[in-house]
Amino acid sequence: MDKDDQIDSAQQAAPILEALRAYIADGAVAFHTPGHKQGKGIPEIFRDIVTTTGLRMDVSLMEELDDLHEPTMCIKAAQDLAAALYGADAAYFVINGTTAAIQAMILAAVNPGEKIIVPRNAHRSIIGGIMLSGAQPVFVQPEIDQELGIAMGLSIEAIQRALEENLDAKAVLVINPTYYGVASDLKTIAGLVHAKNMLLLVDEAHGPHLKFSPELPLSAMDAGADLAAQSTHKIIGSLTQTSMLQARYGRIDPERLRMMLSLVQSTSPNYLLLASLDAARWQMATQGQSLIGKAVQLAQKLRQAINTIGGLYCFGEDRLQSAGAFALDATKLTVTVSGLGLTGPEAEQILRHEYKIQCELSDRNNVLFILSLADTEKEAALLLGALRQMAAQRGKHAPLAPARALPAIPRQRLLPRAALFSETEKHDFRQSDGCIAAEVITFYPPGIPILCPGEIITREIIGYALAMQQVGLKVVGPADASLNTIKVVKQ
Ligand SMILES: Cc1ncc(COP(=O)(O)O)c(C=O)c1O
């Protein structure tokens, strides 16, 4: 019997969707927000974008539709089903993206001035959460695969060192899996972190599907994390901007978590978004094992086929020997195109404009494709055909030189929050040695910041940045992308 057939019958329900259906069936005359009044006043140019039923369901704040901020009815029932499915004590629906889930997670875990251990390649939402909370980040450098030019996970040794050197830290936040699908040994990390009485928070933006295939890395809740922020919208079936925050109680204060979620979420949640989260949970509960299982198989087959194309390489389990790579999400296909003498962005342009293939992202050496439950043999064949033709047209070239070693993480003079609220000025970048940075500067690859707000700029960092600019690497973060000037804290 398929595992999907063994699911708890309670999971067949979709409480938010059902409450919405009941509300519109009741036919109450709308003297309430939103102003378009269930579609009647929607601008003509938008009318056929959302179905008539969808527009009628765009309502909010009715008593029978519950309250996202203090749920007791359909939202509570839907969240409880999600928690049961993911093996969490509680699940919270988030309609402001995983960004909001991560911000709430950090705000719930650390007080101003307290330390939180985070990977240096933290997504901007983590840096944002640290700025909002006033916490002190302790950055840990992730492992870097020099050949591919991408950041992997954190090694156990790097986490152990950070824990020993920061016994006063309150929490450790890890990205698991990474954008490229690389997972760390989360279970071991959870044991180490909890042994020091710290909290384990997981940015699981790229992992809401992990639970549904034994071939995928362990999910955060199964590994023993305290909190995990998942982008339901990125990987499974809900609408963009919808995420979940999974919680295991014991070390986390539920009341504080709820308060922090309220702080970063709208008081007028969009019910289509909430219902889509409810439906995505229903889909995973009823068909998750088969849908995700199929996506994994399709991706594995595609990976094998891509690796037969001369000049292309799609890494797989062969890359798992490195310290920061314990397991792999096979549905992420990172295709290294440097063997064709192309950069990732060049290959992205060719695929988009000559073959109508849109990737998820590209970096200097690679193009990342996401395969999901929505894909079939047809899409896989289209991608494979396009890659084959592109490779045939290019021929083989020498791969690009590996990236230069990153400069050391600089000393932190101000907390990121203090730097954010400081008076700043533009400074000649070449002469900025000793100044305090007021912006993030990251080069791709490997997408790891060389400077974060509050850190002291060093000669080594200036030299590295100028060298990276000379070889044409893309810089992200500074207001002046030419890096003639840098925003620094006025002293
Ligand atoms: C690793 C990681 N964390 C967090 C986020 C933020 O998620 P969202 O776009 O849902 O706010 C992203 C988005 O790309 C991400 O890649």
The ligand as an ORCA input file, in Angstrom:
! r2SCAN-3c Opt
* xyz 0 1
  C      17.433     30.552      2.124
  C      16.307     31.533      2.088
  N      15.762     31.946      3.242
  C      14.736     32.812      3.271
  C      14.189     33.328      2.120
  C      13.047     34.293      2.203
  O      11.869     33.712      1.758
  P      10.609     34.536      1.183
  O      10.991     34.965     -0.201
  O       9.485     33.570      1.221
  O      10.379     35.702      2.065
  C      14.732     32.927      0.888
  C      14.203     33.471     -0.364
  O      14.760     33.319     -1.433
  C      15.811     31.996      0.870
  O      16.347     31.567     -0.283
*
